[in-house]
Amino acid sequence: MERYYVYILRCADNTLYTGYTTDVAKRVRVHNGEGQGGAKYTRSRRPVSLVYFEEYDDMHAARVRECAIKRLTRAEKESLIAAAKAEEKSIGK
């Protein structure tokens, strides 16, 4: 079964970019200029780093979530990222 991911990248200029993919690591490499493709937005804002992602079984659910995240304010996106990092730290203890 294919997995789908919604992700947020932090660009070199500290802006945030949201997208979806089936391979997060590959997509980040592409956004950073390795291989063909990558969003026009990130081409002039490299390097980018992955700061957040969510995993889905269904492409439609991932696309709906991508759209919802894109509608969030920057502050709301930063809160989402911070909450995920806090959860990651508590799991890693």
N, CA and C atoms as an extended XYZ file, in Angstrom:
279
Properties=species:S:1:pos:R:3:atomname:S:1:resname:S:1:resid:I:1 pbc="F F F"
N         0.846       -1.178        0.000 N   MET     1
C         0.000        0.000        0.000 CA  MET     1
C         0.894        1.244        0.000 C   MET     1
N         0.595        2.180       -0.867 N   GLU     2
C         1.376        3.397       -0.953 CA  GLU     2
C         0.980        4.360        0.165 C   GLU     2
N         1.981        5.029        0.710 N   ARG     3
C         1.766        6.018        1.761 CA  ARG     3
C         1.889        7.405        1.157 C   ARG     3
N         1.164        8.342        1.710 N   TYR     4
C         1.181        9.730        1.244 CA  TYR     4
C         1.562       10.620        2.412 C   TYR     4
N         2.307       11.654        2.118 N   TYR     5
C         2.822       12.536        3.157 CA  TYR     5
C         2.533       13.997        2.831 C   TYR     5
N         2.149       14.726        3.854 N   VAL     6
C         2.042       16.177        3.777 CA  VAL     6
C         3.235       16.698        4.562 C   VAL     6
N         3.945       17.669        4.003 N   TYR     7
C         5.170       18.117        4.650 CA  TYR     7
C         5.268       19.635        4.631 C   TYR     7
N         6.064       20.135        5.560 N   ILE     8
C         6.391       21.564        5.596 CA  ILE     8
C         7.904       21.678        5.561 C   ILE     8
N         8.385       22.538        4.678 N   LEU     9
C         9.807       22.835        4.570 CA  LEU     9
C        10.065       24.241        5.080 C   LEU     9
N        11.223       24.412        5.700 N   ARG    10
C        11.672       25.756        6.037 CA  ARG    10
C        12.737       26.123        5.013 C   ARG    10
N        12.517       27.229        4.323 N   CYS    11
C        13.439       27.686        3.287 CA  CYS    11
C        14.560       28.520        3.901 C   CYS    11
N        15.604       28.762        3.112 N   ALA    12
C        16.762       29.533        3.580 CA  ALA    12
C        16.373       30.936        4.040 C   ALA    12
N        15.319       31.500        3.468 N   ASP    13
C        14.871       32.836        3.875 CA  ASP    13
C        13.859       32.788        5.026 C   ASP    13
N        13.739       31.599        5.644 N   ASN    14
C        12.864       31.344        6.798 CA  ASN    14
C        11.377       31.323        6.452 C   ASN    14
N        11.028       31.296        5.166 N   THR    15
C         9.624       31.109        4.798 CA  THR    15
C         9.305       29.619        4.886 C   THR    15
N         8.014       29.307        4.866 N   LEU    16
C         7.564       27.922        4.958 CA  LEU    16
C         6.879       27.524        3.657 C   LEU    16
N         7.126       26.284        3.236 N   TYR    17
C         6.515       25.751        2.019 CA  TYR    17
C         5.831       24.443        2.391 C   TYR    17
N         4.597       24.255        1.951 N   THR    18
C         3.833       23.038        2.237 CA  THR    18
C         3.541       22.293        0.950 C   THR    18
N         3.668       20.966        0.991 N   GLY    19
C         3.363       20.144       -0.169 CA  GLY    19
C         2.966       18.738        0.250 C   GLY    19
N         2.761       17.876       -0.749 N   TYR    20
C         2.480       16.475       -0.445 CA  TYR    20
C         3.281       15.616       -1.410 C   TYR    20
N         3.552       14.368       -1.003 N   THR    21
C         4.381       13.467       -1.790 CA  THR    21
C         4.186       12.033       -1.328 C   THR    21
N         4.777       11.107       -2.049 N   THR    22
C         4.811        9.708       -1.613 CA  THR    22
C         6.192        9.336       -1.078 C   THR    22
N         7.177       10.219       -1.227 N   ASP    23
C         8.542        9.956       -0.767 CA  ASP    23
C         9.146       11.264       -0.250 C   ASP    23
N         9.100       11.457        1.047 N   VAL    24
C         9.518       12.726        1.645 CA  VAL    24
C        10.998       13.000        1.403 C   VAL    24
N        11.849       12.022        1.653 N   ALA    25
C        13.296       12.234        1.502 CA  ALA    25
C        13.649       12.628        0.071 C   ALA    25
N        13.069       11.920       -0.888 N   LYS    26
C        13.334       12.236       -2.292 CA  LYS    26
C        12.829       13.640       -2.640 C   LYS    26
N        11.656       13.974       -2.140 N   ARG    27
C        11.070       15.282       -2.460 CA  ARG    27
C        11.918       16.420       -1.894 C   ARG    27
N        12.453       16.244       -0.698 N   VAL    28
C        13.318       17.269       -0.113 CA  VAL    28
C        14.578       17.425       -0.960 C   VAL    28
N        15.147       16.305       -1.405 N   ARG    29
C        16.333       16.375       -2.280 CA  ARG    29
C        16.013       17.133       -3.562 C   ARG    29
N        14.854       16.867       -4.154 N   VAL    30
C        14.451       17.552       -5.387 CA  VAL    30
C        14.274       19.051       -5.129 C   VAL    30
N        13.640       19.391       -4.017 N   HIS    31
C        13.478       20.805       -3.676 CA  HIS    31
C        14.838       21.489       -3.505 C   HIS    31
N        15.837       20.718       -3.096 N   ASN    32
C        17.178       21.262       -2.909 CA  ASN    32
C        18.032       21.208       -4.172 C   ASN    32
N        17.428       20.845       -5.290 N   GLY    33
C        18.121       20.916       -6.568 CA  GLY    33
C        18.706       19.627       -7.091 C   GLY    33
N        18.516       18.536       -6.383 N   GLU    34
C        19.005       17.241       -6.864 CA  GLU    34
C        17.934       16.631       -7.768 C   GLU    34
N        18.239       16.442       -9.024 N   GLY    35
C        17.280       15.862       -9.956 CA  GLY    35
C        16.353       16.905      -10.548 C   GLY    35
N        15.413       16.440      -11.340 N   GLN    36
C        14.455       17.292      -12.045 CA  GLN    36
C        13.283       17.630      -11.138 C   GLN    36
N        12.723       18.785      -11.336 N   GLY    37
C        11.501       19.151      -10.633 CA  GLY    37
C        11.749       20.069       -9.464 C   GLY    37
N        10.872       20.010       -8.518 N   GLY    38
C        10.922       20.919       -7.382 CA  GLY    38
C        10.053       22.122       -7.673 C   GLY    38
N         9.499       22.672       -6.652 N   ALA    39
C         8.604       23.815       -6.816 CA  ALA    39
C         9.380       25.070       -7.191 C   ALA    39
N         8.785       25.862       -8.043 N   LYS    40
C         9.396       27.131       -8.438 CA  LYS    40
C         9.665       27.997       -7.205 C   LYS    40
N         8.766       27.940       -6.250 N   TYR    41
C         8.904       28.739       -5.031 CA  TYR    41
C        10.210       28.438       -4.305 C   TYR    41
N        10.567       27.159       -4.187 N   THR    42
C        11.745       26.795       -3.398 CA  THR    42
C        13.054       26.940       -4.170 C   THR    42
N        13.000       27.032       -5.489 N   ARG    43
C        14.236       27.130       -6.279 CA  ARG    43
C        15.103       28.312       -5.897 C   ARG    43
N        14.491       29.418       -5.577 N   SER    44
C        15.260       30.607       -5.215 CA  SER    44
C        15.426       30.752       -3.703 C   SER    44
N        15.031       29.734       -2.945 N   ARG    45
C        15.075       29.812       -1.479 CA  ARG    45
C        15.812       28.621       -0.881 C   ARG    45
N        16.760       28.079       -1.605 N   ARG    46
C        17.528       26.919       -1.142 CA  ARG    46
C        18.657       27.367       -0.230 C   ARG    46
N        19.073       26.493        0.668 N   PRO    47
C        18.569       25.140        0.872 CA  PRO    47
C        17.282       25.153        1.708 C   PRO    47
N        16.537       24.073        1.584 N   VAL    48
C        15.330       23.888        2.387 CA  VAL    48
C        15.568       22.724        3.347 C   VAL    48
N        14.838       22.735        4.442 N   SER    49
C        14.934       21.620        5.387 CA  SER    49
C        13.533       21.198        5.808 C   SER    49
N        13.390       19.913        6.022 N   LEU    50
C        12.110       19.349        6.449 CA  LEU    50
C        11.903       19.673        7.926 C   LEU    50
N        10.774       20.296        8.249 N   VAL    51
C        10.499       20.641        9.648 CA  VAL    51
C         9.234       19.967       10.180 C   VAL    51
N         8.436       19.357        9.288 N   TYR    52
C         7.185       18.756        9.730 CA  TYR    52
C         6.652       17.839        8.646 C   TYR    52
N         6.043       16.720        9.057 N   PHE    53
C         5.308       15.897        8.092 CA  PHE    53
C         4.242       15.076        8.793 C   PHE    53
N         3.229       14.699        8.037 N   GLU    54
C         2.160       13.804        8.487 CA  GLU    54
C         2.023       12.703        7.444 C   GLU    54
N         1.618       11.520        7.875 N   GLU    55
C         1.503       10.361        6.988 CA  GLU    55
C         0.035        9.944        6.828 C   GLU    55
N        -0.331        9.564        5.597 N   TYR    56
C        -1.707        9.162        5.276 CA  TYR    56
C        -1.721        7.921        4.407 C   TYR    56
N        -2.790        7.123        4.528 N   ASP    57
C        -2.998        5.951        3.666 CA  ASP    57
C        -3.675        6.339        2.362 C   ASP    57
N        -4.328        7.479        2.361 N   ASP    58
C        -5.184        7.885        1.257 CA  ASP    58
C        -4.702        9.202        0.644 C   ASP    58
N        -4.531        9.239       -0.680 N   MET    59
C        -4.058       10.441       -1.344 CA  MET    59
C        -5.031       11.610       -1.141 C   MET    59
N        -6.307       11.334       -1.224 N   HIS    60
C        -7.302       12.399       -1.072 CA  HIS    60
C        -7.186       13.047        0.309 C   HIS    60
N        -7.050       12.228        1.339 N   ALA    61
C        -6.923       12.765        2.700 CA  ALA    61
C        -5.666       13.625        2.823 C   ALA    61
N        -4.586       13.194        2.205 N   ALA    62
C        -3.339       13.967        2.241 CA  ALA    62
C        -3.511       15.304        1.533 C   ALA    62
N        -4.175       15.302        0.388 N   ARG    63
C        -4.375       16.554       -0.362 CA  ARG    63
C        -5.288       17.512        0.393 C   ARG    63
N        -6.313       16.975        1.031 N   VAL    64
C        -7.216       17.810        1.826 CA  VAL    64
C        -6.435       18.452        2.976 C   VAL    64
N        -5.590       17.658        3.636 N   ARG    65
C        -4.797       18.189        4.743 CA  ARG    65
C        -3.781       19.224        4.245 C   ARG    65
N        -3.166       18.958        3.095 N   GLU    66
C        -2.236       19.933        2.512 CA  GLU    66
C        -2.930       21.281        2.328 C   GLU    66
N        -4.117       21.266        1.767 N   CYS    67
C        -4.877       22.507        1.553 CA  CYS    67
C        -5.207       23.179        2.874 C   CYS    67
N        -5.551       22.386        3.871 N   ALA    68
C        -5.881       22.953        5.186 CA  ALA    68
C        -4.655       23.619        5.809 C   ALA    68
N        -3.496       22.978        5.713 N   ILE    69
C        -2.274       23.567        6.267 CA  ILE    69
C        -1.909       24.841        5.510 C   ILE    69
N        -2.077       24.838        4.205 N   LYS    70
C        -1.759       26.027        3.418 CA  LYS    70
C        -2.625       27.222        3.815 C   LYS    70
N        -3.817       26.958        4.333 N   ARG    71
C        -4.705       28.046        4.761 CA  ARG    71
C        -4.376       28.576        6.156 C   ARG    71
N        -3.525       27.873        6.895 N   LEU    72
C        -3.151       28.323        8.230 CA  LEU    72
C        -2.284       29.577        8.148 C   LEU    72
N        -2.323       30.351        9.181 N   THR    73
C        -1.418       31.496        9.258 CA  THR    73
C        -0.013       30.979        9.556 C   THR    73
N         0.966       31.832        9.365 N   ARG    74
C         2.338       31.437        9.685 CA  ARG    74
C         2.454       31.036       11.155 C   ARG    74
N         1.832       31.804       12.038 N   ALA    75
C         1.880       31.500       13.471 CA  ALA    75
C         1.283       30.121       13.760 C   ALA    75
N         0.186       29.797       13.109 N   GLU    76
C        -0.439       28.482       13.301 CA  GLU    76
C         0.464       27.364       12.784 C   GLU    76
N         1.123       27.593       11.654 N   LYS    77
C         2.070       26.594       11.128 CA  LYS    77
C         3.244       26.418       12.082 C   LYS    77
N         3.758       27.516       12.614 N   GLU    78
C         4.878       27.437       13.567 CA  GLU    78
C         4.452       26.671       14.824 C   GLU    78
N         3.216       26.857       15.270 N   SER    79
C         2.698       26.115       16.426 CA  SER    79
C         2.610       24.626       16.124 C   SER    79
N         2.164       24.292       14.937 N   LEU    80
C         2.084       22.901       14.506 CA  LEU    80
C         3.475       22.264       14.519 C   LEU    80
N         4.456       22.971       13.985 N   ILE    81
C         5.837       22.488       13.948 CA  ILE    81
C         6.383       22.320       15.361 C   ILE    81
N         6.154       23.310       16.212 N   ALA    82
C         6.646       23.261       17.594 CA  ALA    82
C         6.024       22.107       18.368 C   ALA    82
N         4.736       21.889       18.178 N   ALA    83
C         4.051       20.797       18.881 CA  ALA    83
C         4.609       19.436       18.449 C   ALA    83
N         4.884       19.290       17.158 N   ALA    84
C         5.450       18.037       16.658 CA  ALA    84
C         6.846       17.809       17.232 C   ALA    84
N         7.649       18.874       17.320 N   LYS    85
C         9.001       18.749       17.892 CA  LYS    85
C         8.926       18.399       19.366 C   LYS    85
N         7.995       18.982       20.092 N   ALA    86
C         7.841       18.676       21.523 CA  ALA    86
C         7.430       17.227       21.712 C   ALA    86
N         6.534       16.757       20.866 N   GLU    87
C         6.093       15.354       20.940 CA  GLU    87
C         7.249       14.424       20.607 C   GLU    87
N         8.027       14.775       19.619 N   GLU    88
C         9.193       13.979       19.217 CA  GLU    88
C        10.192       13.880       20.367 C   GLU    88
N        10.422       14.987       21.056 N   LYS    89
C        11.352       14.991       22.187 CA  LYS    89
C        10.838       14.136       23.333 C   LYS    89
N         9.521       14.202       23.605 N   SER    90
C         8.972       13.420       24.723 CA  SER    90
C         8.995       11.929       24.410 C   SER    90
N         8.857       11.563       23.162 N   ILE    91
C         8.929       10.162       22.764 CA  ILE    91
C        10.364        9.659       22.857 C   ILE    91
N        11.303       10.527       22.534 N   GLY    92
C        12.717       10.149       22.509 CA  GLY    92
C        13.347       10.024       23.880 C   GLY    92
N        12.664       10.445       24.930 N   LYS    93
C        13.240       10.387       26.295 CA  LYS    93
C        13.312        9.001       26.817 C   LYS    93
